[in-house]
């Protein structure tokens, strides 16, 4: 029995240092952790100040529903100025998404 433990110990000493060779490469951080607000700033309160409050609380992505394309454009402007990414949804995005995005490019 003592011989089996000795072989196991030798095997561990040989295998353990080499296990780092097969380890996954560490990823480099390129910013903070994404924190999403699910319906964070409602359409009726879409102002730069509200998005700044959202950003100050540590939230950097906002998902909200909007009634129309104009409301999405207003929210995109305010969120961009506050440093918040926006994931908008409105009925116009479903039918003609290029209307918003082509104007902003």
C-alpha positions in Angstrom: 0.0 0.0 0.0 2.8 2.4 0.8 4.2 1.8 -2.7 0.9 2.9 -4.3 1.0 6.2 -2.4 4.6 6.7 -3.4 3.7 6.3 -7.1 0.7 8.6 -6.8 2.8 11.2 -5.2 5.5 11.0 -7.9 2.8 11.1 -10.5 1.3 14.3 -9.0 4.7 15.9 -8.7 5.3 15.2 -12.4 1.8 16.2 -13.7 1.0 19.3 -11.6 3.7 21.7 -12.9 2.9 20.8 -16.5 -0.8 21.4 -16.1 -0.3 25.1 -16.6 0.8 24.4 -20.2 -2.8 23.4 -21.0 -4.5 26.2 -19.1 -6.7 28.7 -20.9 -5.1 32.0 -21.7 -6.2 34.7 -19.4 -8.4 37.4 -20.9 -7.4 41.0 -20.6 -10.0 43.4 -19.2 -10.9 46.2 -21.5 -13.4 48.1 -19.3 -15.9 47.6 -16.6 -18.5 44.9 -16.1 -21.6 45.5 -18.2 -24.6 46.3 -15.9 -28.0 46.4 -17.6 -31.0 48.4 -16.4 -34.2 46.6 -17.6 -36.5 49.6 -18.4 -34.2 52.0 -16.5 -35.2 55.4 -17.8 -38.8 55.5 -18.9 -39.8 57.5 -22.0 -41.6 60.2 -20.1 -38.4 61.0 -18.1 -35.9 60.8 -21.0 -33.5 63.6 -20.0 -29.7 63.9 -19.8 -30.0 64.2 -16.0 -31.8 60.9 -15.6 -29.2 59.1 -17.7 -26.5 60.7 -15.6 -28.2 59.4 -12.5 -28.3 56.0 -14.1 -24.6 56.1 -14.9 -23.7 57.4 -11.4 -25.5 54.3 -9.9 -23.1 52.0 -11.9 -25.4 51.1 -14.7 -23.9 51.5 -18.1 -26.5 49.8 -20.4 -30.2 50.7 -20.5 -33.0 48.7 -22.2 -36.3 50.6 -22.6 -39.4 50.6 -24.8 -40.3 53.7 -26.7 -43.5 54.7 -28.5 -41.8 56.0 -31.7 -38.6 56.7 -33.6 -38.4 60.3 -32.3 -38.4 59.1 -28.7 -35.6 56.7 -29.5 -33.5 59.4 -31.1 -34.0 61.6 -28.1 -33.0 58.8 -25.8 -30.0 57.9 -27.9 -28.7 61.5 -27.7 -29.2 61.8 -23.9 -27.7 58.3 -23.2 -24.7 59.0 -25.4 -24.0 62.3 -23.6 -24.2 60.5 -20.3 -22.0 57.6 -21.3 -24.7 55.0 -21.2 -25.3 52.5 -24.0 -28.9 52.1 -25.1 -30.8 49.1 -26.3 -34.1 50.7 -27.5 -37.2 49.0 -28.7 -40.1 50.7 -30.5 -42.5 49.6 -33.2 -40.7 51.6 -35.9 -37.5 49.6 -35.3 -39.2 46.5 -36.2 -40.6 47.7 -39.6 -37.9 50.2 -40.7 -34.7 50.1 -38.6 -32.7 51.9 -41.2 -34.6 55.1 -40.6 -32.9 55.7 -37.3 -29.5 54.2 -38.0 -28.8 55.7 -41.4 -29.6 59.2 -40.1 -27.1 58.7 -37.3 -24.2 57.6 -39.4 
